[in-house]
Amino acid sequence: MNDTPRKETGDYKRSALIALVVFISYAYFYQAGGWNQNSRFDLLRAILDQHTLRIDAYHSNTKDKALFQGHYYSDKAPGVVLLAIPAVAALRPLLRWAGVDPRSPQGLVAESYFATMMAVSLPAALSAACMFLLALRLGSTTGGAAFAALSLGLATPIWAWATIFFAHALVGACLLFSFAAAIEVGQNTVPTKELFWGLLVGLAAGWATVSEYPAAPASVILAILALAQAWPHGWPTRWRVAAALAIGVGACLLVLMIYQDAAFGSPFQLGYTHYESGAFPWMRKGILGLTFPRLDVMFKLLLGPRIGLFVLAPVTVSGVFGLRQLWKQGNTRNLAAAAASITIYYWLFNASFSGWHAGWTYGPRYMGAGVPLACVGLALVWTRASKRLRWLLGGLAIWGTALSLMAVATTAQPPENLRIPVVQLIGPAFWSGQLAINQVSMLTAEESSRAAGGSFNLGQLVGLHGLASLLPLLAIWCASAYGWMRMSQAHQKEAHAALTTS
């Protein structure tokens, strides 16, 4: 790891461009409904419209719900919804100004789309920018950092998950933010900075747990990493970082406990313990569906034809070698251990879950929050690779990007009964121009009968059809590539001028 972090203005401009391109790529697609996202949107509506946590008025559109004392609740952790509430509340006056009733089916579709953008797509896009700056911090070249950031954002199933009102992409982003903040702990012994970075580690890791309960072990690993970074600098630094961590994590846990107490009568009661009789029988195995890792499932999660990560995003394989390089450097051994531990934890967690197949999904979404940490080493692999190996790495990234594009353009929620969704559904639908094929609405049956609530892309909204509806997105990509080249040329000229002057 570099002793002095780079702070060139050009680096921040490039990271902003990466975040913008990735965000537009996410926001270009609306994936419509499904049990998981409907459950969360029902809670959002209940809070904003009825000022209650009960989703009784909307529960008919989802099976992902808890039944407690005769009332229905979302069974999900509340983090994604709580993050979306301010954004949707701010959108409603704009809808009224545009002549759209926020409670009409058209207004509700707009709200669900905006909620997804602000609470899921935006944090995930910012995590790509974070990856770029993090890679530079760890000694990568600009090209290697860009490769890692764009691979994370577009060449993995993160792209699919970031277009749905799920928690996986948000949690992965929070864990990466916390990891990046932990690196800064102890790098500067100014007390205010130690407090700031420690607090940021705690808030980001804590919110990951508020958004998805299984993130708790990963959050603990990041807290340990932050303390390990602070340890060599003596007790004053240790106490400051520990206190800031405790405040950040404690604030998030307080939010979670208040929510659970209000919904289920106890700060320690989860929605997953209150399913209707007969619903999700696999959740009754072991501890809330968790048993032990199965070797066959571990294999399928990585190499299975339906959701295998290395099949859908083969560039992540090289991330393993990148973490190994971080470990061998010595001074980044703690970072490699933390990133690898979180990645392996999510893999084993998914392999231990009775419902490991994750229903209608593109990729192994229950281990999805670990994908950003698995990609931490990509930049170093690219930086140290030969020209021939870079061609291979680029090919793997293009493969993953192409598959992800086909998935988000058709459906990021292929039915679970398909053995190879890319071959049986996604690919054929894409190449025949049948895009946005998921017509399951996030609205109730009565509301969806009065308005179309199915998936779409922004090109379709302006009248383009089939593959032509993707042309605006491709144009944005080309314009961004041109902007990147202009930035690089300007940087080279500045460097040459500085060298000539000196």
Secondary structure as a PSIPRED ss2 file (coil, helix, strand):
# PSIPRED VFORMAT (PSIPRED V4.0)

   1 M C   1.000  0.000  0.000
   2 N C   1.000  0.000  0.000
   3 D C   1.000  0.000  0.000
   4 T C   1.000  0.000  0.000
   5 P C   1.000  0.000  0.000
   6 R C   1.000  0.000  0.000
   7 K C   1.000  0.000  0.000
   8 E C   1.000  0.000  0.000
   9 T H   0.000  1.000  0.000
  10 G H   0.000  1.000  0.000
  11 D H   0.000  1.000  0.000
  12 Y H   0.000  1.000  0.000
  13 K H   0.000  1.000  0.000
  14 R H   0.000  1.000  0.000
  15 S H   0.000  1.000  0.000
  16 A H   0.000  1.000  0.000
  17 L H   0.000  1.000  0.000
  18 I H   0.000  1.000  0.000
  19 A H   0.000  1.000  0.000
  20 L H   0.000  1.000  0.000
  21 V H   0.000  1.000  0.000
  22 V H   0.000  1.000  0.000
  23 F H   0.000  1.000  0.000
  24 I H   0.000  1.000  0.000
  25 S H   0.000  1.000  0.000
  26 Y H   0.000  1.000  0.000
  27 A H   0.000  1.000  0.000
  28 Y C   1.000  0.000  0.000
  29 F E   0.000  0.000  1.000
  30 Y E   0.000  0.000  1.000
  31 Q C   1.000  0.000  0.000
  32 A C   1.000  0.000  0.000
  33 G C   1.000  0.000  0.000
  34 G C   1.000  0.000  0.000
  35 W H   0.000  1.000  0.000
  36 N H   0.000  1.000  0.000
  37 Q H   0.000  1.000  0.000
  38 N H   0.000  1.000  0.000
  39 S H   0.000  1.000  0.000
  40 R H   0.000  1.000  0.000
  41 F H   0.000  1.000  0.000
  42 D H   0.000  1.000  0.000
  43 L H   0.000  1.000  0.000
  44 L H   0.000  1.000  0.000
  45 R H   0.000  1.000  0.000
  46 A H   0.000  1.000  0.000
  47 I H   0.000  1.000  0.000
  48 L H   0.000  1.000  0.000
  49 D H   0.000  1.000  0.000
  50 Q H   0.000  1.000  0.000
  51 H C   1.000  0.000  0.000
  52 T C   1.000  0.000  0.000
  53 L C   1.000  0.000  0.000
  54 R C   1.000  0.000  0.000
  55 I C   1.000  0.000  0.000
  56 D C   1.000  0.000  0.000
  57 A C   1.000  0.000  0.000
  58 Y C   1.000  0.000  0.000
  59 H H   0.000  1.000  0.000
  60 S H   0.000  1.000  0.000
  61 N H   0.000  1.000  0.000
  62 T C   1.000  0.000  0.000
  63 K C   1.000  0.000  0.000
  64 D C   1.000  0.000  0.000
  65 K E   0.000  0.000  1.000
  66 A E   0.000  0.000  1.000
  67 L E   0.000  0.000  1.000
  68 F E   0.000  0.000  1.000
  69 Q C   1.000  0.000  0.000
  70 G C   1.000  0.000  0.000
  71 H E   0.000  0.000  1.000
  72 Y E   0.000  0.000  1.000
  73 Y E   0.000  0.000  1.000
  74 S E   0.000  0.000  1.000
  75 D C   1.000  0.000  0.000
  76 K C   1.000  0.000  0.000
  77 A C   1.000  0.000  0.000
  78 P C   1.000  0.000  0.000
  79 G H   0.000  1.000  0.000
  80 V H   0.000  1.000  0.000
  81 V H   0.000  1.000  0.000
  82 L H   0.000  1.000  0.000
  83 L H   0.000  1.000  0.000
  84 A H   0.000  1.000  0.000
  85 I H   0.000  1.000  0.000
  86 P H   0.000  1.000  0.000
  87 A H   0.000  1.000  0.000
  88 V H   0.000  1.000  0.000
  89 A H   0.000  1.000  0.000
  90 A H   0.000  1.000  0.000
  91 L H   0.000  1.000  0.000
  92 R H   0.000  1.000  0.000
  93 P H   0.000  1.000  0.000
  94 L H   0.000  1.000  0.000
  95 L H   0.000  1.000  0.000
  96 R H   0.000  1.000  0.000
  97 W H   0.000  1.000  0.000
  98 A C   1.000  0.000  0.000
  99 G C   1.000  0.000  0.000
 100 V C   1.000  0.000  0.000
 101 D C   1.000  0.000  0.000
 102 P C   1.000  0.000  0.000
 103 R C   1.000  0.000  0.000
 104 S C   1.000  0.000  0.000
 105 P H   0.000  1.000  0.000
 106 Q H   0.000  1.000  0.000
 107 G H   0.000  1.000  0.000
 108 L H   0.000  1.000  0.000
 109 V H   0.000  1.000  0.000
 110 A H   0.000  1.000  0.000
 111 E H   0.000  1.000  0.000
 112 S H   0.000  1.000  0.000
 113 Y H   0.000  1.000  0.000
 114 F H   0.000  1.000  0.000
 115 A H   0.000  1.000  0.000
 116 T H   0.000  1.000  0.000
 117 M H   0.000  1.000  0.000
 118 M H   0.000  1.000  0.000
 119 A H   0.000  1.000  0.000
 120 V H   0.000  1.000  0.000
 121 S H   0.000  1.000  0.000
 122 L H   0.000  1.000  0.000
 123 P H   0.000  1.000  0.000
 124 A H   0.000  1.000  0.000
 125 A H   0.000  1.000  0.000
 126 L H   0.000  1.000  0.000
 127 S H   0.000  1.000  0.000
 128 A H   0.000  1.000  0.000
 129 A H   0.000  1.000  0.000
 130 C H   0.000  1.000  0.000
 131 M H   0.000  1.000  0.000
 132 F H   0.000  1.000  0.000
 133 L H   0.000  1.000  0.000
 134 L H   0.000  1.000  0.000
 135 A H   0.000  1.000  0.000
 136 L H   0.000  1.000  0.000
 137 R H   0.000  1.000  0.000
 138 L C   1.000  0.000  0.000
 139 G C   1.000  0.000  0.000
 140 S C   1.000  0.000  0.000
 141 T C   1.000  0.000  0.000
 142 T H   0.000  1.000  0.000
 143 G H   0.000  1.000  0.000
 144 G H   0.000  1.000  0.000
 145 A H   0.000  1.000  0.000
 146 A H   0.000  1.000  0.000
 147 F H   0.000  1.000  0.000
 148 A H   0.000  1.000  0.000
 149 A H   0.000  1.000  0.000
 150 L H   0.000  1.000  0.000
 151 S H   0.000  1.000  0.000
 152 L H   0.000  1.000  0.000
 153 G H   0.000  1.000  0.000
 154 L H   0.000  1.000  0.000
 155 A C   1.000  0.000  0.000
 156 T C   1.000  0.000  0.000
 157 P C   1.000  0.000  0.000
 158 I H   0.000  1.000  0.000
 159 W H   0.000  1.000  0.000
 160 A H   0.000  1.000  0.000
 161 W H   0.000  1.000  0.000
 162 A C   1.000  0.000  0.000
 163 T C   1.000  0.000  0.000
 164 I C   1.000  0.000  0.000
 165 F C   1.000  0.000  0.000
 166 F C   1.000  0.000  0.000
 167 A C   1.000  0.000  0.000
 168 H H   0.000  1.000  0.000
 169 A H   0.000  1.000  0.000
 170 L H   0.000  1.000  0.000
 171 V H   0.000  1.000  0.000
 172 G H   0.000  1.000  0.000
 173 A H   0.000  1.000  0.000
 174 C H   0.000  1.000  0.000
 175 L H   0.000  1.000  0.000
 176 L H   0.000  1.000  0.000
 177 F H   0.000  1.000  0.000
 178 S H   0.000  1.000  0.000
 179 F H   0.000  1.000  0.000
 180 A H   0.000  1.000  0.000
 181 A H   0.000  1.000  0.000
 182 A H   0.000  1.000  0.000
 183 I H   0.000  1.000  0.000
 184 E H   0.000  1.000  0.000
 185 V C   1.000  0.000  0.000
 186 G C   1.000  0.000  0.000
 187 Q C   1.000  0.000  0.000
 188 N C   1.000  0.000  0.000
 189 T C   1.000  0.000  0.000
 190 V C   1.000  0.000  0.000
 191 P H   0.000  1.000  0.000
 192 T H   0.000  1.000  0.000
 193 K H   0.000  1.000  0.000
 194 E H   0.000  1.000  0.000
 195 L H   0.000  1.000  0.000
 196 F H   0.000  1.000  0.000
 197 W H   0.000  1.000  0.000
 198 G H   0.000  1.000  0.000
 199 L H   0.000  1.000  0.000
 200 L H   0.000  1.000  0.000
 201 V H   0.000  1.000  0.000
 202 G H   0.000  1.000  0.000
 203 L H   0.000  1.000  0.000
 204 A H   0.000  1.000  0.000
 205 A H   0.000  1.000  0.000
 206 G H   0.000  1.000  0.000
 207 W H   0.000  1.000  0.000
 208 A H   0.000  1.000  0.000
 209 T H   0.000  1.000  0.000
 210 V H   0.000  1.000  0.000
 211 S H   0.000  1.000  0.000
 212 E C   1.000  0.000  0.000
 213 Y H   0.000  1.000  0.000
 214 P H   0.000  1.000  0.000
 215 A H   0.000  1.000  0.000
 216 A H   0.000  1.000  0.000
 217 P H   0.000  1.000  0.000
 218 A H   0.000  1.000  0.000
 219 S H   0.000  1.000  0.000
 220 V H   0.000  1.000  0.000
 221 I H   0.000  1.000  0.000
 222 L H   0.000  1.000  0.000
 223 A H   0.000  1.000  0.000
 224 I H   0.000  1.000  0.000
 225 L H   0.000  1.000  0.000
 226 A H   0.000  1.000  0.000
 227 L H   0.000  1.000  0.000
 228 A H   0.000  1.000  0.000
 229 Q H   0.000  1.000  0.000
 230 A H   0.000  1.000  0.000
 231 W H   0.000  1.000  0.000
 232 P H   0.000  1.000  0.000
 233 H H   0.000  1.000  0.000
 234 G C   1.000  0.000  0.000
 235 W H   0.000  1.000  0.000
 236 P H   0.000  1.000  0.000
 237 T H   0.000  1.000  0.000
 238 R H   0.000  1.000  0.000
 239 W H   0.000  1.000  0.000
 240 R H   0.000  1.000  0.000
 241 V H   0.000  1.000  0.000
 242 A H   0.000  1.000  0.000
 243 A H   0.000  1.000  0.000
 244 A H   0.000  1.000  0.000
 245 L H   0.000  1.000  0.000
 246 A H   0.000  1.000  0.000
 247 I H   0.000  1.000  0.000
 248 G H   0.000  1.000  0.000
 249 V H   0.000  1.000  0.000
 250 G H   0.000  1.000  0.000
 251 A H   0.000  1.000  0.000
 252 C H   0.000  1.000  0.000
 253 L H   0.000  1.000  0.000
 254 L H   0.000  1.000  0.000
 255 V H   0.000  1.000  0.000
 256 L H   0.000  1.000  0.000
 257 M H   0.000  1.000  0.000
 258 I H   0.000  1.000  0.000
 259 Y H   0.000  1.000  0.000
 260 Q H   0.000  1.000  0.000
 261 D H   0.000  1.000  0.000
 262 A H   0.000  1.000  0.000
 263 A H   0.000  1.000  0.000
 264 F H   0.000  1.000  0.000
 265 G C   1.000  0.000  0.000
 266 S C   1.000  0.000  0.000
 267 P C   1.000  0.000  0.000
 268 F C   1.000  0.000  0.000
 269 Q C   1.000  0.000  0.000
 270 L C   1.000  0.000  0.000
 271 G H   0.000  1.000  0.000
 272 Y H   0.000  1.000  0.000
 273 T H   0.000  1.000  0.000
 274 H C   1.000  0.000  0.000
 275 Y C   1.000  0.000  0.000
 276 E C   1.000  0.000  0.000
 277 S C   1.000  0.000  0.000
 278 G C   1.000  0.000  0.000
 279 A C   1.000  0.000  0.000
 280 F C   1.000  0.000  0.000
 281 P H   0.000  1.000  0.000
 282 W H   0.000  1.000  0.000
 283 M H   0.000  1.000  0.000
 284 R H   0.000  1.000  0.000
 285 K C   1.000  0.000  0.000
 286 G C   1.000  0.000  0.000
 287 I E   0.000  0.000  1.000
 288 L C   1.000  0.000  0.000
 289 G C   1.000  0.000  0.000
 290 L E   0.000  0.000  1.000
 291 T C   1.000  0.000  0.000
 292 F C   1.000  0.000  0.000
 293 P C   1.000  0.000  0.000
 294 R C   1.000  0.000  0.000
 295 L H   0.000  1.000  0.000
 296 D H   0.000  1.000  0.000
 297 V H   0.000  1.000  0.000
 298 M H   0.000  1.000  0.000
 299 F H   0.000  1.000  0.000
 300 K H   0.000  1.000  0.000
 301 L H   0.000  1.000  0.000
 302 L H   0.000  1.000  0.000
 303 L H   0.000  1.000  0.000
 304 G C   1.000  0.000  0.000
 305 P C   1.000  0.000  0.000
 306 R C   1.000  0.000  0.000
 307 I C   1.000  0.000  0.000
 308 G C   1.000  0.000  0.000
 309 L H   0.000  1.000  0.000
 310 F H   0.000  1.000  0.000
 311 V H   0.000  1.000  0.000
 312 L H   0.000  1.000  0.000
 313 A C   1.000  0.000  0.000
 314 P C   1.000  0.000  0.000
 315 V C   1.000  0.000  0.000
 316 T H   0.000  1.000  0.000
 317 V H   0.000  1.000  0.000
 318 S H   0.000  1.000  0.000
 319 G H   0.000  1.000  0.000
 320 V H   0.000  1.000  0.000
 321 F H   0.000  1.000  0.000
 322 G H   0.000  1.000  0.000
 323 L H   0.000  1.000  0.000
 324 R H   0.000  1.000  0.000
 325 Q H   0.000  1.000  0.000
 326 L H   0.000  1.000  0.000
 327 W H   0.000  1.000  0.000
 328 K H   0.000  1.000  0.000
 329 Q C   1.000  0.000  0.000
 330 G C   1.000  0.000  0.000
 331 N C   1.000  0.000  0.000
 332 T C   1.000  0.000  0.000
 333 R H   0.000  1.000  0.000
 334 N H   0.000  1.000  0.000
 335 L H   0.000  1.000  0.000
 336 A H   0.000  1.000  0.000
 337 A H   0.000  1.000  0.000
 338 A H   0.000  1.000  0.000
 339 A H   0.000  1.000  0.000
 340 A H   0.000  1.000  0.000
 341 S H   0.000  1.000  0.000
 342 I H   0.000  1.000  0.000
 343 T H   0.000  1.000  0.000
 344 I H   0.000  1.000  0.000
 345 Y H   0.000  1.000  0.000
 346 Y H   0.000  1.000  0.000
 347 W H   0.000  1.000  0.000
 348 L H   0.000  1.000  0.000
 349 F H   0.000  1.000  0.000
 350 N H   0.000  1.000  0.000
 351 A H   0.000  1.000  0.000
 352 S H   0.000  1.000  0.000
 353 F E   0.000  0.000  1.000
 354 S C   1.000  0.000  0.000
 355 G C   1.000  0.000  0.000
 356 W C   1.000  0.000  0.000
 357 H C   1.000  0.000  0.000
 358 A C   1.000  0.000  0.000
 359 G C   1.000  0.000  0.000
 360 W C   1.000  0.000  0.000
 361 T C   1.000  0.000  0.000
 362 Y C   1.000  0.000  0.000
 363 G C   1.000  0.000  0.000
 364 P C   1.000  0.000  0.000
 365 R H   0.000  1.000  0.000
 366 Y H   0.000  1.000  0.000
 367 M H   0.000  1.000  0.000
 368 G H   0.000  1.000  0.000
 369 A H   0.000  1.000  0.000
 370 G H   0.000  1.000  0.000
 371 V H   0.000  1.000  0.000
 372 P H   0.000  1.000  0.000
 373 L H   0.000  1.000  0.000
 374 A H   0.000  1.000  0.000
 375 C C   1.000  0.000  0.000
 376 V C   1.000  0.000  0.000
 377 G C   1.000  0.000  0.000
 378 L H   0.000  1.000  0.000
 379 A H   0.000  1.000  0.000
 380 L H   0.000  1.000  0.000
 381 V H   0.000  1.000  0.000
 382 W H   0.000  1.000  0.000
 383 T H   0.000  1.000  0.000
 384 R H   0.000  1.000  0.000
 385 A C   1.000  0.000  0.000
 386 S C   1.000  0.000  0.000
 387 K H   0.000  1.000  0.000
 388 R H   0.000  1.000  0.000
 389 L H   0.000  1.000  0.000
 390 R H   0.000  1.000  0.000
 391 W H   0.000  1.000  0.000
 392 L H   0.000  1.000  0.000
 393 L H   0.000  1.000  0.000
 394 G H   0.000  1.000  0.000
 395 G H   0.000  1.000  0.000
 396 L H   0.000  1.000  0.000
 397 A H   0.000  1.000  0.000
 398 I H   0.000  1.000  0.000
 399 W H   0.000  1.000  0.000
 400 G H   0.000  1.000  0.000
 401 T H   0.000  1.000  0.000
 402 A H   0.000  1.000  0.000
 403 L H   0.000  1.000  0.000
 404 S H   0.000  1.000  0.000
 405 L H   0.000  1.000  0.000
 406 M H   0.000  1.000  0.000
 407 A H   0.000  1.000  0.000
 408 V H   0.000  1.000  0.000
 409 A H   0.000  1.000  0.000
 410 T H   0.000  1.000  0.000
 411 T C   1.000  0.000  0.000
 412 A C   1.000  0.000  0.000
 413 Q C   1.000  0.000  0.000
 414 P C   1.000  0.000  0.000
 415 P C   1.000  0.000  0.000
 416 E C   1.000  0.000  0.000
 417 N C   1.000  0.000  0.000
 418 L C   1.000  0.000  0.000
 419 R C   1.000  0.000  0.000
 420 I C   1.000  0.000  0.000
 421 P H   0.000  1.000  0.000
 422 V H   0.000  1.000  0.000
 423 V H   0.000  1.000  0.000
 424 Q H   0.000  1.000  0.000
 425 L H   0.000  1.000  0.000
 426 I H   0.000  1.000  0.000
 427 G H   0.000  1.000  0.000
 428 P H   0.000  1.000  0.000
 429 A H   0.000  1.000  0.000
 430 F H   0.000  1.000  0.000
 431 W H   0.000  1.000  0.000
 432 S C   1.000  0.000  0.000
 433 G C   1.000  0.000  0.000
 434 Q C   1.000  0.000  0.000
 435 L C   1.000  0.000  0.000
 436 A C   1.000  0.000  0.000
 437 I C   1.000  0.000  0.000
 438 N C   1.000  0.000  0.000
 439 Q C   1.000  0.000  0.000
 440 V C   1.000  0.000  0.000
 441 S C   1.000  0.000  0.000
 442 M C   1.000  0.000  0.000
 443 L C   1.000  0.000  0.000
 444 T C   1.000  0.000  0.000
 445 A H   0.000  1.000  0.000
 446 E H   0.000  1.000  0.000
 447 E H   0.000  1.000  0.000
 448 S H   0.000  1.000  0.000
 449 S C   1.000  0.000  0.000
 450 R C   1.000  0.000  0.000
 451 A C   1.000  0.000  0.000
 452 A C   1.000  0.000  0.000
 453 G C   1.000  0.000  0.000
 454 G C   1.000  0.000  0.000
 455 S C   1.000  0.000  0.000
 456 F E   0.000  0.000  1.000
 457 N E   0.000  0.000  1.000
 458 L H   0.000  1.000  0.000
 459 G H   0.000  1.000  0.000
 460 Q H   0.000  1.000  0.000
 461 L H   0.000  1.000  0.000
 462 V C   1.000  0.000  0.000
 463 G C   1.000  0.000  0.000
 464 L C   1.000  0.000  0.000
 465 H C   1.000  0.000  0.000
 466 G H   0.000  1.000  0.000
 467 L H   0.000  1.000  0.000
 468 A H   0.000  1.000  0.000
 469 S H   0.000  1.000  0.000
 470 L H   0.000  1.000  0.000
 471 L H   0.000  1.000  0.000
 472 P H   0.000  1.000  0.000
 473 L H   0.000  1.000  0.000
 474 L H   0.000  1.000  0.000
 475 A H   0.000  1.000  0.000
 476 I H   0.000  1.000  0.000
 477 W H   0.000  1.000  0.000
 478 C H   0.000  1.000  0.000
 479 A H   0.000  1.000  0.000
 480 S H   0.000  1.000  0.000
 481 A H   0.000  1.000  0.000
 482 Y H   0.000  1.000  0.000
 483 G H   0.000  1.000  0.000
 484 W H   0.000  1.000  0.000
 485 M H   0.000  1.000  0.000
 486 R H   0.000  1.000  0.000
 487 M H   0.000  1.000  0.000
 488 S H   0.000  1.000  0.000
 489 Q H   0.000  1.000  0.000
 490 A H   0.000  1.000  0.000
 491 H H   0.000  1.000  0.000
 492 Q H   0.000  1.000  0.000
 493 K H   0.000  1.000  0.000
 494 E H   0.000  1.000  0.000
 495 A H   0.000  1.000  0.000
 496 H H   0.000  1.000  0.000
 497 A H   0.000  1.000  0.000
 498 A H   0.000  1.000  0.000
 499 L H   0.000  1.000  0.000
 500 T H   0.000  1.000  0.000
 501 T H   0.000  1.000  0.000
 502 S C   1.000  0.000  0.000
